Amino acid sequence: MSAEAWEPVQRVRTYEQVMTQIEERILDGRLKAGDKLPSERDLSALLNVSRPSLRESLRVLEALGIVDIRPGGGADGGAVLVDEPGSGFINLLKLQLALGQFDHTEVLETRIALETWCCEEAAQRATEEDLAELEQILDQMDDPEISTPEFNRLDAAFHVRIAESTGNSLTAHLMGSLRTAINRQMIEAYARLENWRETAKVVRSEHREILAAIRRKDADEARRAVGNHIRSFYNIDNAEASKQPR
């Protein structure tokens, strides 16, 4: 038998084995959202691992937004599987973007794909309450004394609120995660502009066009408007970035 047929044995750390067992039970349905894991003492005995190794695995799962570690003993304490989306995905995506694992083109393409779908759906599903809240966000963005961070916060809130108005909670969470993850990049993009308030005027106008199309239930126009809006901003940003000294 040739040497190429052999593969080195992988050493798996104890805490990774613990995580794997918990993950398997989630994936096959033996554990579900809201379930409480056995106590630290009981679970370490069941898995035949040390309590420090168990704590390490639970800390990783908590950072990923899978479990919530509640202090104290009794019915209210211990590790509980979360029953709503947490910050784990946001934090992971934010760090990967900061490390340059996804470039601007990939972010742009993802935003366009996600947001055009959201606007199409919002044009068909948005309620009067959704429309009123979107209008309120845009009114706040009209403040002539608004700061760059606040403008960017409201900009993100507008796009996330559109996603929420589709009635699809996963899409809304993905949109919120993406906008949170690129928050720093968006603020830096505005900082590179020679006159960000002039660009803000264009952004506000385009937002009004998007909302008007959604209000008219014109899905095609809403899709076109948001696609052009996103491309327009990235083109402005890229043009201004090319002027910066290197």
N, C-alpha and C positions, 0 to 999 in steps of 0.2 A: 504493500500500500504506500502511495506516495506521501511525502510530508505535507503537500498542499491539502490533503483531505482532512487533516487535523486542525482543530480550532482551539485556541487557548481557553481554559476554564475561566469563566467570569466570576469574580468575587463580588457577591452582593452583600451590602451592609445590612445589619439587622433592622435598622429603622426602615429601610426600603422594603424589606420583606413584610413588615407590619403594614406599611402603606398599601402594598400590593393586595394584601388580604382584605383590607377595608375597601379598597377600590373595587375588587372583584364582587364583594357583597353588594355594593351600590349598583354596579352594572347589571348583576343578575337579579336584582330586585329584593334580595334578602334584607337590605337596608334601604330606607327611603327618607326623604326630607322630613325633619322633625323628630326622627328617632334618636334616642339617647343611647350612647355606647355604654357598655358595662363600666363600672368604676375602674380607676387606674389599677388598683390592687387586683381586681378580678380579671381584667383584660390582660394584664401582664402574666397572670397565672395561666389563663386559657391559651395564650400564644407562646408561653414558655420563654419570655424575653424579660430583660431587666426593665425596671420602671424608668430609668434614664433613657433607654432606647425607645420605649413607648412614648415618653414625653417628647422626644425629638421628632418622631413621626407625626404626632398630633400637632406639634408646632408648625411643621411644614404644611400639613393639611389646613391648618387655620390660616396660614399666610396665603394659601391658594383659594381661600373662601369656601372650603368644603365643610369644615366643622367650626363650631363656636365653642370656645372653652369658657365655661361659666364658673366663677369662683364659688367656693363653698361646697359643702356636702349636701346630702339629702336630695329631694326631688328636683330642686332648682339648680343644683351644681353639676359639674362634669362636662363631658364633651357631647355636643348635640349636632346632628347634621343640619346644616342651614336650610331653611325653606324658602329663601328668596335670594336673588342674585347679590353677590357681595362685590368687594373691591379687588378681589384677587386677579381677575382677568384684566381689569383696568391697569393695575400696577405692573403686571407682566408685559402688557402691550406698551405701556409708557416707557419702560426700561428698554425694551427691544427697539423702539423707535429712537430713543436717545443714543443707543449704541450703534445706530445706523444699519440695523438688520433689515430694514425696509426703506427703500429710497423714496424720494418725493413723487416719482412717477407711479409707484405702487400705491402710495397713499391717495394720490389723485384719482387713479382708476377705481380704487375701492370706494372712495367717497361718492364718486359719480354713480357707480352701480347701486350702492345702497340708497343714496338720497333721491335718485330719480324714481326708484321703486316706491319709496316712502311718499313722494309727492303725488305720484299716480294714485296710490291707495288713499291718501288723505283727501284727494279730490272727490273720492267716492264715499268715504266713510266719516269724514270730519263732522263733528256736531257743532251746534251753535256755540256751545261752551268752549270747544277747541278753538274755533275761529276768534272768539272774544279774547281768549288768553293770548293767542298769537298776535292779535292787534295791539294788546296791551304791551307786549314785549317790544314791538316796533315803536310804539309811542315813547317808551322809555329810552330807546336808542336815539330818538330825535333831540334829546337834551343837548343844547349847544355847548355845555360845560362838561360833558361826559369825558371820563378818562379812558385811555387806551385799554387797560385791563377790564374796566367795567363794560366798555363797548364789546370787547371780545367775549366776556361772560354772557352778555345778552345775545350776541351773535350765536354762540353755541346753544343757548337756551332755546332760541327760535328754531334751530334745526332739530334739536332733540324733541321739542314739543310737536313738531310736524310728525316725527317718527311715532310719538305716543298717540297721536290722533289716528294712526292706522289701526289701532286696536291690537297690534301684534307686539306683545311684551318682549319677546326675544329681540326683535328688530330694534325696539326702543332702547333696550339695554346695550345692544351692539353699537347703536348710534351714540348713546351717552358715553360708552367706554372709549370709542374712537375720538370723540371731541375732547374728552378729558385727557386722553393720552397725547393729543397733538396741541394741547393748550399752550405749552411753552413755545412750540414752533410757530404758532399763530401770533403770539405776542411779539416774537422776534421778527416775524415777517412784517408786522405793522411798524416796528421800530426801524426797519430798513427803508421805509418809504420816505421820500422827501417831504411830502405833506399828507400825513395819514388822514387828516380830516377831509381832504378832497376825495380820497379813496373811500372814506366812510360814507360820503354822500352817495357815491355810486352803489355801494353795498346796500344802503338803506333803500334806494330806489329799486334795486333788483329784488330785495326782500318783499317790497310792496307788490311787485309784479307777480312773484310766486304766490303770495297770499291771495291776490285777486283771482288768479287762475284756480286756486283751490276753492275759493268761495263760489266761483262760477261753475264748479264741478267739471272743469275742463282739464281732464287728466293729461292729454297730449301737451297742452300748453304748459301745465305745471311741470311736467317732465322736462320739456325744452328749456323753460326758464331757469330751473335749478341747475341743469347741466351747464348752461352758458354762464350762470353766476359763479359756479365753482371754477370753471376753466378761466374765466376772466380774472378772478383774484389770483390764481396761481401764475397766470401770464404776467400780471402786474408785478407780483413778488419776484419772479425770475428776472424780469427786466431790471428792476431796482437792484437786485442782488448783483447783477453783472456789472453795475456801476461802482460797487464797493471796492476799495483798495485791497489788494491781496498781499 
